[in-house]
């Protein structure tokens, strides 16, 4: 099976509450950042770069570096970006 994800995981840690993945997006096609839903609640935190987050039927908004954003399980969302960025994804257990 070929992994078609537009990122690679540079670090993975685990706490009692979260699985934390540092995801690096570089040399990706912006079209690969499609609408999707995740099975679990999660938080994201932008580490480097510039992205927008769009949730369900709302307009996209800029994500600030270092600030955490909560995404509810099974809520349609997408990231909008055109160049390299790094995010931490906190998957709730």
Secondary structure, DSSP 8 states (H G I E B T S, - for coil): -----S-EEEEEEE-SSEEEEEEEE-S--GGGS--B--SS-EEEEEEES--EEEETTS--EE--BT-EEEE-TT--EEEE-SS-EEEEEEEE-
